[in-house]
Amino acid sequence: MAKCFKQILPILLFLFLFVCQATAAEPLIIVRGQDFPPYHYLDRNGVEQGFIIEIIIGTAKLLDISVSFKQYPWSRCISMMENGHTDAMMNLFKTEKRKTFMYFSDNIIAHETNTLFTLNTTELMYSGDIQTITPFKIGTIRNYSYGNRFDAVTFPFNYQLETEKELIRSLINKRCDVIVGNKLTILTLLKQMGFEDRIKPLVPDISSDPLYISFSKARGHGALSKSFSQKLKQFKTSEKYQEIIRKYSLETP
């Protein structure tokens, strides 16, 4: 019996090491919501593109880990983070509620400017006081945050959807009087959809806040969040980061 055990011990050790290596090689799963150009999106070939995608990949290389991006509706991404069904989620605001089930990187990954949009034919007056638009039908993304100032306002006629494209169509079809969204993304989508001459942004913007990558508390990724934050700071000093900024014509956050 002892001789037999000695013979199978090397085999068991090999299998153990193989399983450990396979587990270590598993990529970090990062969920994202709908396409959000130029932040993140699928190109015509189904390949992940966008400056946040490139920043995350560059940072992950410094950590010597691989990442895999999975796309789901925004609300589902939030739920997956809360229930520990994914490792991380990309480009979102830090809120008190989200901090109860997410670790946030100390270093921001980008900035987001949110703006109100309406039809060119609409005579909607806006001076910067968000309360003045509460009588109107407003379109927002379900479970989004648009910054503390906007989030604190109650909108009796809030038409909630899942994607920015749906918001744009709801405005074109006059189901909403006004929509709110990331200024850069909405302008990009308006051009892609051929509606840039029918919809206008309202001045001033409603918010400009930092975006973060977050990590799952349910999966115990506190240490990973700190490590990623440190490497993100390092990556921002690299020439590769500057190439990304130039490629997408961005301002350095």
LUMFIDO-19665 format. One record per residue (C-alpha): residue number from 0; residue in one letter; x, y, z. Coordinates in Angstrom, 1 decimal, always signed. Layout:
BEGIN
nr = NUM	rest = a	X = X	Y = Y	Z = Z
...
***
This chain:
BEGIN
nr = 0	rest = m	X = +0.0	Y = +0.0	Z = +0.0
nr = 1	rest = a	X = +2.8	Y = +2.4	Z = +0.9
nr = 2	rest = k	X = +4.6	Y = +1.6	Z = -2.4
nr = 3	rest = c	X = +1.4	Y = +2.2	Z = -4.3
nr = 4	rest = f	X = +0.9	Y = +5.6	Z = -2.6
nr = 5	rest = k	X = +4.5	Y = +6.6	Z = -3.4
nr = 6	rest = q	X = +3.8	Y = +5.8	Z = -7.1
nr = 7	rest = i	X = +0.6	Y = +7.9	Z = -7.3
nr = 8	rest = l	X = +1.9	Y = +10.8	Z = -5.1
nr = 9	rest = p	X = +3.8	Y = +12.5	Z = -8.0
nr = 10	rest = i	X = +0.7	Y = +12.2	Z = -10.2
nr = 11	rest = l	X = -1.5	Y = +13.8	Z = -7.4
nr = 12	rest = l	X = +1.1	Y = +16.6	Z = -7.0
nr = 13	rest = f	X = +1.1	Y = +17.3	Z = -10.7
nr = 14	rest = l	X = -2.7	Y = +17.5	Z = -10.8
nr = 15	rest = f	X = -2.7	Y = +19.8	Z = -7.8
nr = 16	rest = l	X = -0.2	Y = +22.2	Z = -9.4
nr = 17	rest = f	X = -2.0	Y = +22.0	Z = -12.7
nr = 18	rest = v	X = -5.3	Y = +23.0	Z = -11.1
nr = 19	rest = c	X = -3.6	Y = +25.8	Z = -9.1
nr = 20	rest = q	X = -2.0	Y = +27.2	Z = -12.3
nr = 21	rest = a	X = -5.3	Y = +27.0	Z = -14.2
nr = 22	rest = t	X = -7.1	Y = +28.9	Z = -11.4
nr = 23	rest = a	X = -4.4	Y = +31.5	Z = -11.2
nr = 24	rest = a	X = -4.6	Y = +32.0	Z = -15.0
nr = 25	rest = e	X = -8.3	Y = +32.7	Z = -14.9
nr = 26	rest = p	X = -9.0	Y = +36.3	Z = -16.1
nr = 27	rest = l	X = -10.5	Y = +38.9	Z = -13.9
nr = 28	rest = i	X = -14.1	Y = +39.4	Z = -15.0
nr = 29	rest = i	X = -15.1	Y = +43.1	Z = -15.5
nr = 30	rest = v	X = -18.7	Y = +43.9	Z = -16.4
nr = 31	rest = r	X = -19.8	Y = +46.9	Z = -18.3
nr = 32	rest = g	X = -23.1	Y = +48.3	Z = -19.4
nr = 33	rest = q	X = -24.3	Y = +49.2	Z = -22.9
nr = 34	rest = d	X = -21.9	Y = +50.6	Z = -25.4
nr = 35	rest = f	X = -20.6	Y = +54.0	Z = -24.2
nr = 36	rest = p	X = -18.4	Y = +55.4	Z = -27.0
nr = 37	rest = p	X = -15.7	Y = +56.5	Z = -26.8
nr = 38	rest = y	X = -15.3	Y = +55.1	Z = -23.3
nr = 39	rest = h	X = -16.1	Y = +51.5	Z = -24.1
nr = 40	rest = y	X = -17.9	Y = +49.8	Z = -27.0
nr = 41	rest = l	X = -17.8	Y = +46.9	Z = -29.5
nr = 42	rest = d	X = -16.5	Y = +47.7	Z = -33.0
nr = 43	rest = r	X = -18.0	Y = +46.2	Z = -36.2
nr = 44	rest = n	X = -16.0	Y = +43.0	Z = -35.6
nr = 45	rest = g	X = -17.2	Y = +42.6	Z = -32.1
nr = 46	rest = v	X = -13.9	Y = +43.6	Z = -30.5
nr = 47	rest = e	X = -13.8	Y = +45.6	Z = -27.3
nr = 48	rest = q	X = -12.7	Y = +49.2	Z = -28.0
nr = 49	rest = g	X = -12.6	Y = +52.5	Z = -26.0
nr = 50	rest = f	X = -10.1	Y = +54.5	Z = -24.0
nr = 51	rest = i	X = -11.2	Y = +53.0	Z = -20.6
nr = 52	rest = i	X = -10.8	Y = +49.5	Z = -22.1
nr = 53	rest = e	X = -7.3	Y = +50.3	Z = -23.1
nr = 54	rest = i	X = -6.5	Y = +52.0	Z = -19.7
nr = 55	rest = i	X = -7.7	Y = +48.9	Z = -17.8
nr = 56	rest = i	X = -5.8	Y = +46.5	Z = -20.0
nr = 57	rest = g	X = -2.6	Y = +48.6	Z = -19.6
nr = 58	rest = t	X = -3.0	Y = +48.7	Z = -15.8
nr = 59	rest = a	X = -3.8	Y = +44.9	Z = -15.6
nr = 60	rest = k	X = -0.5	Y = +44.2	Z = -17.5
nr = 61	rest = l	X = +1.4	Y = +46.0	Z = -14.7
nr = 62	rest = l	X = -0.4	Y = +43.7	Z = -12.2
nr = 63	rest = d	X = +0.5	Y = +40.7	Z = -14.4
nr = 64	rest = i	X = -3.1	Y = +39.7	Z = -14.6
nr = 65	rest = s	X = -5.5	Y = +39.1	Z = -17.6
nr = 66	rest = v	X = -9.0	Y = +40.7	Z = -17.8
nr = 67	rest = s	X = -12.1	Y = +39.7	Z = -19.6
nr = 68	rest = f	X = -14.9	Y = +42.2	Z = -20.3
nr = 69	rest = k	X = -18.6	Y = +41.1	Z = -20.2
nr = 70	rest = q	X = -21.4	Y = +43.3	Z = -21.3
nr = 71	rest = y	X = -24.9	Y = +43.3	Z = -19.6
nr = 72	rest = p	X = -27.7	Y = +45.8	Z = -19.0
nr = 73	rest = w	X = -26.5	Y = +48.4	Z = -16.5
nr = 74	rest = s	X = -29.0	Y = +47.3	Z = -13.8
nr = 75	rest = r	X = -27.8	Y = +43.7	Z = -14.1
nr = 76	rest = c	X = -24.2	Y = +44.8	Z = -13.7
nr = 77	rest = i	X = -25.0	Y = +46.5	Z = -10.5
nr = 78	rest = s	X = -26.9	Y = +43.4	Z = -9.2
nr = 79	rest = m	X = -24.0	Y = +41.2	Z = -10.2
nr = 80	rest = m	X = -21.6	Y = +43.3	Z = -8.2
nr = 81	rest = e	X = -23.9	Y = +43.3	Z = -5.2
nr = 82	rest = n	X = -24.4	Y = +39.5	Z = -5.3
nr = 83	rest = g	X = -20.7	Y = +38.7	Z = -6.0
nr = 84	rest = h	X = -21.4	Y = +37.3	Z = -9.5
nr = 85	rest = t	X = -18.5	Y = +39.2	Z = -11.0
nr = 86	rest = d	X = -15.1	Y = +40.6	Z = -10.0
nr = 87	rest = a	X = -15.3	Y = +44.2	Z = -11.0
nr = 88	rest = m	X = -17.4	Y = +46.9	Z = -12.8
nr = 89	rest = m	X = -16.1	Y = +49.7	Z = -14.9
nr = 90	rest = n	X = -16.7	Y = +53.4	Z = -15.2
nr = 91	rest = l	X = -19.2	Y = +54.4	Z = -12.5
nr = 92	rest = f	X = -19.6	Y = +57.2	Z = -9.9
nr = 93	rest = k	X = -18.8	Y = +56.5	Z = -6.3
nr = 94	rest = t	X = -22.0	Y = +56.8	Z = -4.2
nr = 95	rest = e	X = -22.7	Y = +55.9	Z = -0.6
nr = 96	rest = k	X = -25.0	Y = +53.1	Z = -1.6
nr = 97	rest = r	X = -22.5	Y = +51.6	Z = -4.0
nr = 98	rest = k	X = -19.8	Y = +51.7	Z = -1.4
nr = 99	rest = t	X = -21.7	Y = +49.3	Z = +0.8
nr = 100	rest = f	X = -21.0	Y = +46.4	Z = -1.7
nr = 101	rest = m	X = -18.2	Y = +47.8	Z = -3.8
nr = 102	rest = y	X = -14.5	Y = +48.7	Z = -3.3
nr = 103	rest = f	X = -13.5	Y = +51.7	Z = -5.3
nr = 104	rest = s	X = -10.1	Y = +52.4	Z = -6.6
nr = 105	rest = d	X = -8.5	Y = +55.4	Z = -5.0
nr = 106	rest = n	X = -7.4	Y = +56.7	Z = -8.4
nr = 107	rest = i	X = -10.0	Y = +57.8	Z = -10.9
nr = 108	rest = i	X = -10.1	Y = +56.3	Z = -14.4
nr = 109	rest = a	X = -11.7	Y = +59.2	Z = -16.2
nr = 110	rest = h	X = -14.1	Y = +62.1	Z = -15.8
nr = 111	rest = e	X = -17.7	Y = +62.3	Z = -16.9
nr = 112	rest = t	X = -19.6	Y = +65.5	Z = -17.8
nr = 113	rest = n	X = -23.4	Y = +65.1	Z = -17.8
nr = 114	rest = t	X = -25.6	Y = +67.4	Z = -19.8
nr = 115	rest = l	X = -29.3	Y = +67.9	Z = -20.5
nr = 116	rest = f	X = -30.5	Y = +67.5	Z = -24.1
nr = 117	rest = t	X = -33.7	Y = +68.4	Z = -25.8
nr = 118	rest = l	X = -35.1	Y = +68.8	Z = -29.3
nr = 119	rest = n	X = -33.9	Y = +71.8	Z = -31.3
nr = 120	rest = t	X = -37.6	Y = +72.8	Z = -31.7
nr = 121	rest = t	X = -38.2	Y = +72.9	Z = -28.0
nr = 122	rest = e	X = -38.3	Y = +76.2	Z = -26.2
nr = 123	rest = l	X = -37.1	Y = +74.9	Z = -22.9
nr = 124	rest = m	X = -35.4	Y = +77.5	Z = -20.7
nr = 125	rest = y	X = -32.6	Y = +76.2	Z = -18.4
nr = 126	rest = s	X = -30.3	Y = +78.4	Z = -16.4
nr = 127	rest = g	X = -28.5	Y = +75.8	Z = -14.3
nr = 128	rest = d	X = -31.2	Y = +75.3	Z = -11.6
nr = 129	rest = i	X = -32.2	Y = +71.6	Z = -11.9
nr = 130	rest = q	X = -35.4	Y = +72.2	Z = -10.0
nr = 131	rest = t	X = -36.7	Y = +74.2	Z = -13.0
nr = 132	rest = i	X = -36.9	Y = +71.1	Z = -15.2
nr = 133	rest = t	X = -38.9	Y = +68.9	Z = -12.7
nr = 134	rest = p	X = -42.3	Y = +69.7	Z = -14.4
nr = 135	rest = f	X = -41.0	Y = +68.2	Z = -17.7
nr = 136	rest = k	X = -40.8	Y = +64.5	Z = -18.7
nr = 137	rest = i	X = -37.2	Y = +63.6	Z = -18.3
nr = 138	rest = g	X = -35.4	Y = +60.5	Z = -19.6
nr = 139	rest = t	X = -32.7	Y = +58.8	Z = -17.5
nr = 140	rest = i	X = -30.9	Y = +55.4	Z = -17.4
nr = 141	rest = r	X = -32.2	Y = +53.1	Z = -14.7
nr = 142	rest = n	X = -29.9	Y = +52.8	Z = -11.7
nr = 143	rest = y	X = -27.5	Y = +55.5	Z = -13.0
nr = 144	rest = s	X = -26.0	Y = +58.2	Z = -10.9
nr = 145	rest = y	X = -25.7	Y = +61.6	Z = -12.5
nr = 146	rest = g	X = -23.9	Y = +63.3	Z = -9.6
nr = 147	rest = n	X = -25.0	Y = +64.2	Z = -6.2
nr = 148	rest = r	X = -26.7	Y = +67.5	Z = -7.2
nr = 149	rest = f	X = -28.9	Y = +65.8	Z = -9.8
nr = 150	rest = d	X = -29.5	Y = +62.6	Z = -7.8
nr = 151	rest = a	X = -30.9	Y = +64.7	Z = -4.9
nr = 152	rest = v	X = -33.8	Y = +66.1	Z = -7.1
nr = 153	rest = t	X = -37.1	Y = +64.3	Z = -7.4
nr = 154	rest = f	X = -38.6	Y = +64.1	Z = -10.9
nr = 155	rest = p	X = -42.3	Y = +63.3	Z = -10.9
nr = 156	rest = f	X = -42.1	Y = +62.4	Z = -14.6
nr = 157	rest = n	X = -39.0	Y = +60.3	Z = -14.8
nr = 158	rest = y	X = -38.9	Y = +58.0	Z = -17.9
nr = 159	rest = q	X = -36.3	Y = +55.3	Z = -17.1
nr = 160	rest = l	X = -34.6	Y = +53.3	Z = -19.9
nr = 161	rest = e	X = -31.6	Y = +51.0	Z = -20.2
nr = 162	rest = t	X = -29.5	Y = +52.6	Z = -22.9
nr = 163	rest = e	X = -28.5	Y = +56.0	Z = -24.2
nr = 164	rest = k	X = -29.7	Y = +55.1	Z = -27.7
nr = 165	rest = e	X = -33.2	Y = +54.4	Z = -26.2
nr = 166	rest = l	X = -33.0	Y = +57.8	Z = -24.5
nr = 167	rest = i	X = -32.2	Y = +59.5	Z = -27.8
nr = 168	rest = r	X = -35.1	Y = +57.7	Z = -29.6
nr = 169	rest = s	X = -37.5	Y = +58.6	Z = -26.8
nr = 170	rest = l	X = -36.6	Y = +62.2	Z = -27.3
nr = 171	rest = i	X = -36.9	Y = +62.0	Z = -31.1
nr = 172	rest = n	X = -40.4	Y = +60.4	Z = -30.7
nr = 173	rest = k	X = -41.4	Y = +63.0	Z = -28.1
nr = 174	rest = r	X = -42.0	Y = +60.5	Z = -25.3
nr = 175	rest = c	X = -39.6	Y = +62.8	Z = -23.2
nr = 176	rest = d	X = -39.1	Y = +66.5	Z = -23.2
nr = 177	rest = v	X = -35.5	Y = +66.3	Z = -22.1
nr = 178	rest = i	X = -32.9	Y = +63.6	Z = -21.5
nr = 179	rest = v	X = -29.7	Y = +63.6	Z = -19.5
nr = 180	rest = g	X = -26.5	Y = +61.8	Z = -20.3
nr = 181	rest = n	X = -22.7	Y = +61.8	Z = -20.7
nr = 182	rest = k	X = -22.1	Y = +64.7	Z = -23.0
nr = 183	rest = l	X = -19.3	Y = +63.1	Z = -25.0
nr = 184	rest = t	X = -21.2	Y = +59.8	Z = -25.4
nr = 185	rest = i	X = -24.5	Y = +61.4	Z = -26.4
nr = 186	rest = l	X = -22.9	Y = +63.7	Z = -29.0
nr = 187	rest = t	X = -21.0	Y = +60.7	Z = -30.4
nr = 188	rest = l	X = -24.2	Y = +58.6	Z = -30.6
nr = 189	rest = l	X = -26.2	Y = +61.5	Z = -32.2
nr = 190	rest = k	X = -23.7	Y = +61.6	Z = -35.0
nr = 191	rest = q	X = -23.8	Y = +57.8	Z = -35.5
nr = 192	rest = m	X = -27.6	Y = +57.8	Z = -35.5
nr = 193	rest = g	X = -27.9	Y = +60.8	Z = -37.8
nr = 194	rest = f	X = -29.7	Y = +63.0	Z = -35.3
nr = 195	rest = e	X = -27.0	Y = +65.6	Z = -34.6
nr = 196	rest = d	X = -29.1	Y = +68.3	Z = -36.3
nr = 197	rest = r	X = -32.3	Y = +67.5	Z = -34.3
nr = 198	rest = i	X = -31.1	Y = +67.5	Z = -30.7
nr = 199	rest = k	X = -29.2	Y = +70.1	Z = -28.8
nr = 200	rest = p	X = -27.4	Y = +70.2	Z = -25.5
nr = 201	rest = l	X = -28.5	Y = +72.7	Z = -22.8
nr = 202	rest = v	X = -26.0	Y = +75.0	Z = -21.1
nr = 203	rest = p	X = -24.7	Y = +74.8	Z = -18.5
nr = 204	rest = d	X = -23.7	Y = +71.1	Z = -17.8
nr = 205	rest = i	X = -25.3	Y = +69.6	Z = -14.8
nr = 206	rest = s	X = -22.2	Y = +67.8	Z = -13.4
nr = 207	rest = s	X = -18.6	Y = +66.9	Z = -14.0
nr = 208	rest = d	X = -17.5	Y = +64.1	Z = -11.7
nr = 209	rest = p	X = -14.8	Y = +61.4	Z = -11.6
nr = 210	rest = l	X = -15.4	Y = +57.8	Z = -12.8
nr = 211	rest = y	X = -14.0	Y = +54.8	Z = -11.1
nr = 212	rest = i	X = -13.5	Y = +51.1	Z = -11.6
nr = 213	rest = s	X = -15.0	Y = +49.2	Z = -8.6
nr = 214	rest = f	X = -14.3	Y = +45.7	Z = -7.2
nr = 215	rest = s	X = -16.7	Y = +43.3	Z = -5.5
nr = 216	rest = k	X = -16.8	Y = +43.2	Z = -1.7
nr = 217	rest = a	X = -18.7	Y = +39.9	Z = -1.9
nr = 218	rest = r	X = -15.6	Y = +38.4	Z = -3.5
nr = 219	rest = g	X = -13.2	Y = +39.9	Z = -1.0
nr = 220	rest = h	X = -11.4	Y = +42.1	Z = -3.5
nr = 221	rest = g	X = -10.3	Y = +44.8	Z = -1.1
nr = 222	rest = a	X = -6.5	Y = +44.1	Z = -1.6
nr = 223	rest = l	X = -7.0	Y = +43.8	Z = -5.4
nr = 224	rest = s	X = -8.7	Y = +47.2	Z = -5.4
nr = 225	rest = k	X = -5.7	Y = +48.8	Z = -3.6
nr = 226	rest = s	X = -3.2	Y = +47.1	Z = -5.9
nr = 227	rest = f	X = -5.1	Y = +48.2	Z = -9.0
nr = 228	rest = s	X = -5.3	Y = +51.7	Z = -7.8
nr = 229	rest = q	X = -1.5	Y = +51.8	Z = -7.3
nr = 230	rest = k	X = -0.8	Y = +50.4	Z = -10.7
nr = 231	rest = l	X = -3.3	Y = +52.7	Z = -12.3
nr = 232	rest = k	X = -1.4	Y = +55.7	Z = -10.8
nr = 233	rest = q	X = +1.8	Y = +54.2	Z = -12.3
nr = 234	rest = f	X = +0.2	Y = +53.6	Z = -15.7
nr = 235	rest = k	X = -0.8	Y = +57.2	Z = -15.9
nr = 236	rest = t	X = +2.8	Y = +58.2	Z = -15.9
nr = 237	rest = s	X = +3.6	Y = +56.0	Z = -18.9
nr = 238	rest = e	X = +4.0	Y = +56.9	Z = -22.6
nr = 239	rest = k	X = +1.3	Y = +54.3	Z = -23.4
nr = 240	rest = y	X = -1.2	Y = +56.3	Z = -21.4
nr = 241	rest = q	X = -0.3	Y = +59.5	Z = -23.2
nr = 242	rest = e	X = -0.8	Y = +57.6	Z = -26.5
nr = 243	rest = i	X = -4.3	Y = +56.7	Z = -25.4
nr = 244	rest = i	X = -5.1	Y = +60.3	Z = -24.5
nr = 245	rest = r	X = -3.9	Y = +61.5	Z = -27.9
nr = 246	rest = k	X = -5.7	Y = +58.7	Z = -29.8
nr = 247	rest = y	X = -9.1	Y = +59.7	Z = -28.4
nr = 248	rest = s	X = -8.3	Y = +63.4	Z = -28.2
nr = 249	rest = l	X = -9.0	Y = +63.6	Z = -24.5
nr = 250	rest = e	X = -8.0	Y = +65.9	Z = -21.7
nr = 251	rest = t	X = -5.9	Y = +64.4	Z = -19.0
nr = 252	rest = p	X = -8.0	Y = +63.7	Z = -15.9
***
